[in-house]
Amino acid sequence: MPGPDPERSPGAGFERLQTADGSVTLVHPVFKEAYSSVHGALTQARKLYLELTRTHLDPKPRVLEVGFGLGVNFRVTLENTLSRGVELEYLSYEFAPLERALLESVEVPLGEAAREVWAEVLGRWPEPGGPAGPLQLSGNWGRLELRFEDVLEATFPERWATAIYLDPFSPEVNPLPWSLPVLERLYAAAMPGTLLGTYSVAGEVRRGLTQAGFAVQRVPGVGKKAWLLASRSRSG
Ligand SMILES: C[S@@+](CC[C@H](N)C(=O)[O-])C[C@H]1O[C@@H](n2cnc3c(N)ncnc32)[C@H](O)[C@@H]1O
């Protein structure tokens, strides 16, 4: 059963929470929301972000993510591409990077190669108050660029992404990253045929994505009733 995990306190007001599939996430002290689904942190990363966007089948995925958070989606995607022997390009935006110790406190099952990449990410993680330049990392596994920017002001590459993971906190507590100007720029960042996955099925999110140009459908969720899948038309 999901619930607080009193065994380990991650500190700084963050609560550690065991989710329905046994994997762990943190609850943000101000937003009062979990970094991943309470119905299953790892399940959400695998089923919603990796698989519904069809990134797990892509021979050369280029993922654009809104909200790097604990890097769970990145690690799950990396593990998949390494296991398939394909290169990953991952561009993520994060305006409030967590302290390294908090990222370390949430584990994701990884093979040796992915563990090495993740150790390198942690090794290069900025100190609190340190330089806010992007974290860029590459190797024979692919490339990660993590821009410590607010997506309201950030520039996205045009017609670049083969998949979009839209994963800020919910529109109820954090509405701005879900606003039309951001969704329109995400549309422009997508390649024709790109799929965007997100967990919010709120009416305003569906309308915003549609207005931005995406074709939107509700799809069955795991634990939760539904997720949203939005696609940029193949001919657009
Ligand atoms: C639900 S968590 C993301 C979880 C993450 N994708 C993972 O796999 O661990 C939401 C993240 O979005 C970030 N965020 C929220 N609004 C943002 C914005 N306007 N620009 C950039 N990052 C934002 C938050 O700081 C938080 O780290």
The ligand as a Tripos MOL2 file, in Angstrom:
@<TRIPOS>MOLECULE
LIG
   27    29     1     0     0
SMALL
NO_CHARGES

@<TRIPOS>ATOM
      1 C1          6.4930   15.7140  -11.2270 C.3       1 LIG1
      2 S1          8.1360   16.2970  -11.0530 S.3       1 LIG1
      3 C2          9.0040   15.5530  -12.4040 C.3       1 LIG1
      4 C3          9.4580   14.1400  -12.1660 C.3       1 LIG1
      5 C4         10.5310   13.7190  -13.1430 C.3       1 LIG1
      6 N1         10.0930   13.7800  -14.5100 N.3       1 LIG1
      7 C5         11.1520   12.3910  -12.8230 C.2       1 LIG1
      8 O1         11.1970   11.5210  -13.6990 O.co2     1 LIG1
      9 O2         11.6310   12.2320  -11.6890 O.co2     1 LIG1
     10 C6          7.9340   17.9520  -11.6560 C.3       1 LIG1
     11 C7          9.2400   18.7130  -11.8830 C.3       1 LIG1
     12 O3          8.9540   19.8040  -12.7660 O.3       1 LIG1
     13 C8          9.6980   20.9150  -12.3490 C.3       1 LIG1
     14 N2          9.0160   22.1060  -12.8830 N.ar      1 LIG1
     15 C9          7.7900   22.5710  -12.5310 C.ar      1 LIG1
     16 N3          7.4850   23.6920  -13.2110 N.ar      1 LIG1
     17 C10         8.5490   23.9520  -14.0220 C.ar      1 LIG1
     18 C11         8.8540   24.9840  -14.9540 C.ar      1 LIG1
     19 N4          8.0050   25.9970  -15.1530 N.pl3     1 LIG1
     20 N5         10.0300   24.9280  -15.6250 N.ar      1 LIG1
     21 C12        10.9160   23.9160  -15.3950 C.ar      1 LIG1
     22 N6         10.6970   22.9190  -14.5020 N.ar      1 LIG1
     23 C13         9.5260   22.9270  -13.8260 C.ar      1 LIG1
     24 C14         9.6610   20.8220  -10.8280 C.3       1 LIG1
     25 O4         10.6880   21.5820  -10.2230 O.3       1 LIG1
     26 C15         9.8010   19.3240  -10.6120 C.3       1 LIG1
     27 O5         11.1440   18.9670  -10.4510 O.3       1 LIG1
@<TRIPOS>BOND
     1     1     2 1
     2     2     3 1
     3     2    10 1
     4     3     4 1
     5     4     5 1
     6     5     6 1
     7     5     7 1
     8     7     8 2
     9     7     9 1
    10    10    11 1
    11    11    12 1
    12    11    26 1
    13    12    13 1
    14    13    14 1
    15    13    24 1
    16    14    15 ar
    17    14    23 ar
    18    15    16 ar
    19    16    17 ar
    20    17    18 ar
    21    17    23 ar
    22    18    19 1
    23    18    20 ar
    24    20    21 ar
    25    21    22 ar
    26    22    23 ar
    27    24    25 1
    28    24    26 1
    29    26    27 1
@<TRIPOS>SUBSTRUCTURE
     1 LIG1         1 GROUP 0 **** ****
